[in-house]
Amino acid sequence: MSSLFGQQIDNSTKIETLIKNLVTEVEQINAQIKTVQGARPEFLEAGKNWIDKTGQFRGRPLHYPYVGTGSGRGPFVELQDGSIKLDLINGIGIHLMGHGNPRVMQAALRGALSDIVTQGNLQPNKEYTIFSEKIAKLAGKNSRLKYAWLSTCGTMANENALKISRQKNSPARMVISFKNAFAGRSTMMAEVTDNPAYKVGLPEYHEVLRVPFFDKNDPGSTEKALAAMKEIYAKHENNICAFGFEPMLGEGGYQAAPRDFFIPMLEFCKEKGIAVWADEVQTFTRTGELFAFETLGIGQYIDICTIAKTAQVGVTLYTEEYNPKPGLIAGTFSGSSVSLRAGSEILDMLQEGYLGPKGRIMQIHKKFISMLNALNLGSCKGKVQDAGGMGLMIAFTPFDGKKEQVDALSKKLFSNGLICFTCGKDPVRIRFLVPATIQDQEIDLAIEIVEKTILEGV
Ligand SMILES: Cc1ncc(COP(=O)(O)O)c(C=O)c1O
């Protein structure tokens, strides 16, 4: 039976064995990583040089003294100073399966053996087709989403979403978004983002209109958001192309909202022909189901959905109705062969016990939140407030949620071995993007470090 040369690469038992052996060899080295540890004295100076050099050549120091060595195991990662950190931010949510995951590495190696490093929309390889089919079918299970267009990051996926909304609803140009939204770093996505610190010196385009997000302390917040949307519509009517929203505020403070909060606004958008665009760049794969629109049960309303991060590539998903005309979205890059292979593998892995109300993601969430709440009631009384989020997106408000305090705390947590990040403005919160492969004893360790650091004070 004849076969294509590409199939010979895929089916070669020799290549399969070589890949397995390579990964096993690396795994054995990574297995020396046991738990959190401080810098190793003999690597302290070299480690510092790595940090300094990185800052020097990008023109701005690193936020944390972090340069990785390329070795890691699960939630643990080795840095150039020899320290081992418990990484609960994962490149701001990329490494869903943790560091040095053997299945992800095997998939990545397969991608690396491709004849090309980076795939494009003009000349894709099979990984492009396999990934697009997989994600489009998964997205369509509980929504009307049908097509997937690949790009290299969340910002670019969002740019495509906005262009698609504008073209379909032309000449409408304005976007409704939430207060405290985050949408990325391009000129337009900085505009959609509601954070003045991220657009200092940029001109304002006045194309984004805001509705307030859900406030669990305000029983009228659902009505207020709908009223704000109606007011915006009354003023701008046919000039609104899309309602672009995060199903849970990410950078804006890890605030979740119930289904009932979204429904009246989504009904209103449907009635007025405004595109419903869910920005799931951060929520995708994390909320207990694959998409937060599934967790919230709002799939039928979604016209466009964007993902990136854990998918390893950016994707804009859309319905038949929103399929754009040729020429509107393209671009040289669609993603690397490594990203496409690894992203596909991660999607397959997620089907193996991670999802659903009783899946591992929800188990992790419950354990984490209950332990944070126990700290707040016990040894760290009142200093670990308002623990919450969705699934693997977890946050709490330390002390009074003041920026300086929380920034200082996040840096102290780092030096005590736990990597997290902040989110929100008032209050500022500590957030975690927890890997799905974390073990219970590793959650215990994270909580121990939080407790110790809070008790040390800032
Ligand atoms: C909700 C949301 N949208 C868009 C983005 C931008 O994605 P990227 O940084 O991949 O461009 C992010 C990144 O954090 C995000 O959280």
PDBQT file of the ligand as one rigid body, heavy atoms in Angstrom, charges set to zero:
ROOT
HETATM    1  C1  LIG A 501     -10.185  38.636  27.959  1.00  0.00    +0.000 C 
HETATM    2  C2  LIG A 501      -8.927  38.847  27.175  1.00  0.00    +0.000 A 
HETATM    3  N1  LIG A 501      -9.010  39.265  25.902  1.00  0.00    +0.000 NA
HETATM    4  C3  LIG A 501      -7.907  39.447  25.153  1.00  0.00    +0.000 A 
HETATM    5  C4  LIG A 501      -6.656  39.235  25.660  1.00  0.00    +0.000 A 
HETATM    6  C5  LIG A 501      -5.450  39.470  24.796  1.00  0.00    +0.000 C 
HETATM    7  O1  LIG A 501      -4.858  38.279  24.438  1.00  0.00    +0.000 OA
HETATM    8  P1  LIG A 501      -3.318  38.265  23.957  1.00  0.00    +0.000 P 
HETATM    9  O2  LIG A 501      -2.520  38.747  25.100  1.00  0.00    +0.000 OA
HETATM   10  O3  LIG A 501      -3.079  36.824  23.590  1.00  0.00    +0.000 OA
HETATM   11  O4  LIG A 501      -3.231  39.153  22.771  1.00  0.00    +0.000 OA
HETATM   12  C6  LIG A 501      -6.518  38.804  26.980  1.00  0.00    +0.000 A 
HETATM   13  C7  LIG A 501      -5.170  38.577  27.561  1.00  0.00    +0.000 C 
HETATM   14  O5  LIG A 501      -4.950  38.531  28.736  1.00  0.00    +0.000 OA
HETATM   15  C8  LIG A 501      -7.687  38.599  27.762  1.00  0.00    +0.000 A 
HETATM   16  O6  LIG A 501      -7.607  38.207  29.039  1.00  0.00    +0.000 OA
ENDROOT
TORSDOF 0
